Amino acid sequence: TSGSPNAGPLTSNLLTYTVTPFAPPPTVAPPTTGTLFITGSATGDGWMVGGQASSVAGQQMTQVTPLLYQITLPLIGGQQFLVVPAAGDWSNKYATANAASLPTGGTFAYNAANNFNGPAASGTFTVTFNFQTGLYTITQ
């Protein structure tokens, strides 16, 4: 203020910090099995049947990172699918709360009530599930 004496520069002790970055917790808990399978009428193999080897061929997704799973496969237009953490095990699933989910992706949750809507037309698509964000995408 106007009546205060002028202050000179002040210095403090040098402080050294070590910082460890971390990712925020995932929006959706990833599968504890480390595996994820796509199943449904939108896939060429159809809905899984009791874990039979023939019913899961080509349906296992690739774990890109602990929180990102992906698969590229032909999908049948106008059909639906689910994602399950264990082959032939329907006791738990990843699904959507949105019965009118977009054929290009959206949000997903553990044991949600509705199947995912696949693309409108048949073709080869990449399906990606990002557990960090809780979003899935379907791209051609």
Backbone as CSV, one residue per row, in Angstrom:
resi,resn,N_x,N_y,N_z,CA_x,CA_y,CA_z,C_x,C_y,C_z
1,THR,0.837,-1.186,0.000,0.000,0.000,0.000,0.870,1.233,0.000
2,SER,0.284,2.386,-0.086,1.076,3.610,-0.240,1.944,3.897,0.980
3,GLY,1.570,3.487,2.180,2.366,3.790,3.369,3.350,2.692,3.740
4,SER,3.400,1.594,2.988,4.287,0.475,3.318,5.670,0.712,2.747
5,PRO,6.689,0.227,3.482,8.042,0.344,2.929,8.195,-0.600,1.732
6,ASN,9.114,-0.266,0.822,9.369,-1.121,-0.330,9.990,-2.430,0.139
7,ALA,9.501,-3.519,-0.402,10.046,-4.835,-0.047,10.971,-5.295,-1.158
8,GLY,12.081,-5.918,-0.788,13.008,-6.457,-1.774,12.596,-7.862,-2.178
9,PRO,13.290,-8.422,-3.149,12.959,-9.778,-3.589,13.192,-10.778,-2.458
10,LEU,12.339,-11.759,-2.405,12.443,-12.824,-1.412,12.747,-14.135,-2.127
11,THR,13.597,-14.964,-1.560,13.894,-16.281,-2.121,13.620,-17.324,-1.059
12,SER,13.283,-18.494,-1.517,13.020,-19.591,-0.579,13.963,-20.737,-0.882
13,ASN,13.878,-21.751,-0.063,14.687,-22.937,-0.277,14.258,-23.611,-1.581
14,LEU,15.201,-24.282,-2.249,14.903,-25.025,-3.462,14.200,-26.317,-3.074
15,LEU,13.067,-26.572,-3.695,12.305,-27.789,-3.423,12.287,-28.658,-4.672
16,THR,12.521,-29.956,-4.491,12.492,-30.908,-5.595,11.330,-31.863,-5.386
17,TYR,10.531,-32.057,-6.446,9.375,-32.941,-6.374,9.518,-34.060,-7.385
18,THR,9.016,-35.213,-7.018,8.886,-36.318,-7.954,7.398,-36.537,-8.175
19,VAL,7.001,-36.516,-9.433,5.589,-36.647,-9.779,5.392,-37.924,-10.568
20,THR,4.425,-38.703,-10.175,4.084,-39.919,-10.893,2.682,-39.762,-11.477
21,PRO,2.574,-39.690,-12.806,1.249,-39.541,-13.407,0.455,-40.838,-13.281
22,PHE,-0.827,-40.716,-13.245,-1.679,-41.897,-13.204,-2.941,-41.618,-14.002
23,ALA,-3.510,-42.689,-14.511,-4.767,-42.556,-15.247,-5.910,-42.543,-14.248
24,PRO,-6.938,-41.785,-14.513,-8.101,-41.820,-13.625,-8.730,-43.213,-13.680
25,PRO,-9.504,-43.569,-12.685,-10.123,-44.900,-12.702,-11.007,-45.064,-13.936
26,PRO,-11.101,-46.286,-14.473,-11.941,-46.491,-15.651,-13.417,-46.247,-15.342
27,THR,-14.142,-45.801,-16.353,-15.578,-45.569,-16.226,-16.323,-46.882,-16.013
28,VAL,-15.870,-47.929,-16.700,-16.462,-49.272,-16.583,-15.343,-50.227,-16.183
29,ALA,-15.590,-51.060,-15.183,-14.576,-52.027,-14.754,-14.309,-53.023,-15.879
30,PRO,-13.039,-53.220,-16.236,-12.730,-54.166,-17.314,-12.920,-55.611,-16.845
31,PRO,-12.980,-56.547,-17.774,-13.172,-57.945,-17.381,-11.985,-58.465,-16.578
32,THR,-12.266,-59.138,-15.481,-11.195,-59.710,-14.661,-10.562,-60.912,-15.343
33,THR,-11.233,-61.471,-16.339,-10.713,-62.627,-17.076,-9.597,-62.228,-18.038
34,GLY,-9.537,-60.930,-18.397,-8.571,-60.489,-19.400,-8.997,-60.872,-20.810
35,THR,-10.210,-61.406,-20.941,-10.726,-61.793,-22.254,-12.093,-61.164,-22.466
36,LEU,-12.437,-61.019,-23.732,-13.729,-60.457,-24.105,-14.148,-61.107,-25.423
37,PHE,-15.401,-61.510,-25.493,-15.933,-62.167,-26.680,-17.162,-61.419,-27.180
38,ILE,-17.248,-61.229,-28.497,-18.433,-60.643,-29.102,-19.326,-61.794,-29.559
39,THR,-20.611,-61.657,-29.321,-21.538,-62.715,-29.690,-22.872,-62.095,-30.075
40,GLY,-23.551,-62.707,-31.004,-24.864,-62.210,-31.369,-25.223,-62.504,-32.807
41,SER,-26.431,-62.149,-33.167,-26.909,-62.401,-34.526,-26.183,-61.522,-35.542
42,ALA,-25.495,-60.476,-35.091,-24.717,-59.620,-35.996,-23.399,-60.286,-36.408
43,THR,-22.963,-61.333,-35.703,-21.697,-62.007,-36.015,-21.957,-63.239,-36.875
44,GLY,-20.971,-63.611,-37.656,-21.088,-64.799,-38.502,-21.229,-66.077,-37.703
45,ASP,-20.673,-66.096,-36.499,-20.767,-67.283,-35.642,-22.049,-67.288,-34.817
46,GLY,-22.816,-66.219,-34.850,-24.081,-66.156,-34.119,-23.885,-66.074,-32.617
47,TRP,-24.962,-66.368,-31.906,-24.932,-66.336,-30.441,-24.157,-67.539,-29.924
48,MET,-23.287,-67.322,-28.948,-22.503,-68.412,-28.346,-23.421,-69.448,-27.736
49,VAL,-22.965,-70.677,-27.843,-23.731,-71.780,-27.271,-22.823,-72.536,-26.309
50,GLY,-23.043,-72.374,-25.022,-22.373,-73.174,-23.995,-20.871,-73.280,-24.092
51,GLY,-20.192,-72.308,-24.660,-18.733,-72.328,-24.703,-18.149,-73.323,-25.669
52,GLN,-18.958,-73.908,-26.546,-18.437,-74.853,-27.528,-17.404,-74.160,-28.402
53,ALA,-16.328,-74.862,-28.696,-15.239,-74.255,-29.477,-15.746,-73.687,-30.801
54,SER,-16.647,-74.389,-31.457,-17.142,-73.912,-32.749,-17.976,-72.648,-32.612
55,SER,-18.576,-72.429,-31.446,-19.439,-71.257,-31.285,-18.667,-70.002,-30.882
56,VAL,-17.379,-70.120,-30.577,-16.599,-68.942,-30.199,-15.463,-68.657,-31.176
57,ALA,-15.346,-69.489,-32.219,-14.279,-69.280,-33.202,-14.423,-67.906,-33.828
58,GLY,-13.359,-67.133,-33.794,-13.367,-65.809,-34.411,-14.099,-64.741,-33.623
59,GLN,-14.526,-65.034,-32.405,-15.290,-64.061,-31.629,-14.493,-63.441,-30.485
60,GLN,-13.259,-63.909,-30.226,-12.473,-63.327,-29.137,-11.856,-62.019,-29.585
61,MET,-12.037,-60.998,-28.755,-11.493,-59.680,-29.041,-10.026,-59.620,-28.611
62,THR,-9.265,-58.713,-29.201,-7.865,-58.516,-28.845,-7.776,-57.491,-27.728
63,GLN,-7.021,-57.826,-26.685,-6.777,-56.877,-25.601,-5.606,-55.993,-26.031
64,VAL,-5.895,-54.777,-26.497,-4.873,-53.843,-26.958,-4.109,-53.277,-25.766
65,THR,-4.829,-52.884,-24.729,-4.283,-52.457,-23.444,-5.215,-53.048,-22.382
66,PRO,-4.878,-52.949,-21.105,-5.801,-53.488,-20.094,-7.195,-52.854,-20.126
67,LEU,-7.340,-51.682,-20.759,-8.632,-51.004,-20.788,-9.196,-50.823,-22.192
68,LEU,-8.583,-51.457,-23.197,-9.031,-51.294,-24.580,-9.042,-52.649,-25.284
69,TYR,-10.212,-53.022,-25.798,-10.392,-54.279,-26.522,-10.920,-53.963,-27.914
70,GLN,-10.501,-54.790,-28.896,-10.869,-54.497,-30.276,-10.941,-55.781,-31.093
71,ILE,-11.815,-55.769,-32.097,-11.908,-56.876,-33.040,-12.373,-56.327,-34.379
72,THR,-11.834,-56.877,-35.464,-12.289,-56.553,-36.812,-12.875,-57.826,-37.390
73,LEU,-14.119,-57.741,-37.829,-14.813,-58.913,-38.336,-15.999,-58.494,-39.197
74,PRO,-16.494,-59.421,-40.022,-17.709,-59.129,-40.776,-18.908,-59.095,-39.831
75,LEU,-19.752,-58.088,-39.996,-20.984,-58.003,-39.215,-22.173,-58.000,-40.173
76,ILE,-23.264,-58.594,-39.709,-24.488,-58.694,-40.497,-25.358,-57.480,-40.173
77,GLY,-25.733,-56.746,-41.199,-26.498,-55.516,-41.027,-27.850,-55.737,-40.370
78,GLY,-28.245,-54.762,-39.542,-29.552,-54.778,-38.913,-29.705,-55.771,-37.774
79,GLN,-28.595,-56.340,-37.289,-28.652,-57.335,-36.219,-28.045,-56.772,-34.934
80,GLN,-28.034,-57.597,-33.886,-27.551,-57.156,-32.578,-26.432,-58.050,-32.056
81,PHE,-25.755,-57.542,-31.001,-24.699,-58.320,-30.359,-24.538,-57.899,-28.908
82,LEU,-23.810,-58.718,-28.173,-23.388,-58.446,-26.791,-21.905,-58.741,-26.692
83,VAL,-21.314,-58.371,-25.566,-19.920,-58.693,-25.289,-19.872,-59.356,-23.920
84,VAL,-19.223,-60.528,-23.856,-19.143,-61.286,-22.603,-17.684,-61.539,-22.234
85,PRO,-17.369,-61.565,-20.927,-15.978,-61.739,-20.507,-15.463,-63.174,-20.556
86,ALA,-16.351,-64.137,-20.715,-15.917,-65.538,-20.777,-16.742,-66.274,-21.827
87,ALA,-16.084,-67.107,-22.609,-16.758,-67.833,-23.677,-17.884,-68.693,-23.119
88,GLY,-19.071,-68.502,-23.657,-20.213,-69.325,-23.272,-20.795,-69.005,-21.911
89,ASP,-20.305,-67.970,-21.240,-20.806,-67.627,-19.910,-21.705,-66.405,-20.027
90,TRP,-22.993,-66.618,-19.867,-23.973,-65.551,-20.006,-24.350,-64.940,-18.663
91,SER,-23.693,-65.337,-17.578,-24.080,-64.820,-16.264,-23.752,-63.337,-16.111
92,ASN,-22.771,-62.860,-16.861,-22.424,-61.433,-16.851,-22.124,-61.006,-18.273
93,LYS,-22.391,-59.737,-18.559,-22.204,-59.237,-19.919,-21.938,-57.739,-19.882
94,TYR,-21.417,-57.245,-20.983,-21.334,-55.811,-21.201,-22.384,-55.493,-22.260
95,ALA,-23.220,-54.522,-21.965,-24.340,-54.184,-22.834,-24.597,-52.691,-22.717
96,THR,-25.722,-52.239,-23.257,-26.055,-50.824,-23.209,-27.384,-50.611,-22.496
97,ALA,-27.517,-49.476,-21.867,-28.789,-49.120,-21.236,-29.736,-48.510,-22.264
98,ASN,-29.201,-48.163,-23.429,-29.967,-47.485,-24.465,-30.511,-48.504,-25.472
99,ALA,-31.801,-48.799,-25.415,-32.411,-49.766,-26.323,-32.334,-49.299,-27.774
100,ALA,-32.200,-48.013,-28.001,-32.107,-47.458,-29.349,-30.668,-47.020,-29.643
101,SER,-29.691,-47.836,-29.223,-28.290,-47.457,-29.408,-27.972,-47.261,-30.890
102,LEU,-27.059,-46.346,-31.154,-26.666,-46.042,-32.527,-25.837,-47.182,-33.112
103,PRO,-25.929,-47.426,-34.407,-25.135,-48.493,-35.026,-23.663,-48.119,-35.197
104,THR,-23.256,-46.953,-34.704,-21.857,-46.528,-34.776,-21.175,-46.524,-33.416
105,GLY,-21.944,-46.763,-32.338,-21.363,-46.810,-31.011,-22.143,-46.007,-30.001
106,GLY,-21.575,-45.913,-28.806,-22.226,-45.196,-27.717,-21.645,-45.624,-26.387
107,THR,-22.465,-45.579,-25.361,-22.017,-45.949,-24.019,-22.336,-47.409,-23.730
108,PHE,-21.581,-47.979,-22.810,-21.856,-49.345,-22.371,-21.625,-49.451,-20.883
109,ALA,-22.141,-50.528,-20.293,-22.010,-50.751,-18.852,-22.014,-52.248,-18.576
110,TYR,-21.596,-52.588,-17.381,-21.586,-53.978,-16.941,-23.005,-54.395,-16.581
111,ASN,-23.468,-55.466,-17.178,-24.798,-56.032,-16.947,-25.939,-55.055,-17.235
112,ALA,-25.748,-54.176,-18.217,-26.840,-53.306,-18.663,-27.903,-54.173,-19.353
113,ALA,-29.067,-53.598,-19.590,-30.241,-54.383,-19.988,-30.387,-54.678,-21.476
114,ASN,-29.724,-53.936,-22.362,-30.036,-54.058,-23.790,-28.858,-54.489,-24.643
115,ASN,-29.169,-55.239,-25.717,-28.167,-55.613,-26.706,-27.694,-54.372,-27.455
116,PHE,-26.495,-54.455,-28.040,-25.997,-53.390,-28.909,-26.609,-53.571,-30.288
117,ASN,-26.997,-52.483,-30.916,-27.442,-52.531,-32.305,-26.218,-52.482,-33.197
118,GLY,-26.144,-53.422,-34.126,-25.038,-53.436,-35.069,-25.252,-52.433,-36.177
119,PRO,-24.350,-52.425,-37.150,-24.479,-51.489,-38.263,-25.727,-51.786,-39.098
120,ALA,-26.180,-50.784,-39.824,-27.384,-50.939,-40.646,-27.142,-51.875,-41.824
121,ALA,-25.969,-51.809,-42.428,-25.651,-52.644,-43.588,-24.514,-53.601,-43.244
122,SER,-24.496,-54.747,-43.906,-23.436,-55.737,-43.688,-22.107,-55.226,-44.223
123,GLY,-21.022,-55.700,-43.624,-19.678,-55.329,-44.057,-18.667,-55.720,-42.997
124,THR,-17.412,-55.374,-43.232,-16.351,-55.638,-42.263,-16.160,-54.395,-41.411
125,PHE,-16.209,-54.586,-40.096,-16.169,-53.470,-39.153,-15.152,-53.740,-38.049
126,THR,-14.648,-52.668,-37.464,-13.819,-52.753,-36.268,-14.676,-52.294,-35.091
127,VAL,-14.779,-53.172,-34.104,-15.548,-52.878,-32.894,-14.545,-52.667,-31.767
128,THR,-14.629,-51.523,-31.102,-13.681,-51.162,-30.046,-14.437,-50.849,-28.764
129,PHE,-13.994,-51.423,-27.656,-14.551,-51.130,-26.336,-13.471,-50.484,-25.498
130,ASN,-13.727,-49.238,-25.050,-12.789,-48.472,-24.246,-13.350,-48.383,-22.822
131,PHE,-12.783,-49.143,-21.915,-13.270,-49.175,-20.542,-12.898,-47.905,-19.782
132,GLN,-11.848,-47.211,-20.240,-11.465,-45.954,-19.591,-12.570,-44.918,-19.747
133,THR,-13.131,-44.825,-20.952,-14.165,-43.826,-21.220,-15.591,-44.361,-21.100
134,GLY,-15.746,-45.693,-21.143,-17.089,-46.270,-21.123,-17.801,-46.150,-22.458
135,LEU,-17.016,-46.007,-23.545,-17.588,-45.859,-24.880,-17.147,-46.995,-25.784
136,TYR,-18.043,-47.394,-26.691,-17.673,-48.351,-27.734,-17.913,-47.694,-29.083
137,THR,-17.162,-48.147,-30.089,-17.322,-47.628,-31.440,-17.388,-48.779,-32.429
138,ILE,-18.117,-48.552,-33.504,-18.200,-49.489,-34.618,-17.833,-48.698,-35.871
139,THR,-16.688,-49.018,-36.476,-16.234,-48.277,-37.654,-15.941,-49.246,-38.793
140,GLN,-16.160,-48.757,-40.001,-15.928,-49.612,-41.176,-14.575,-49.309,-41.754
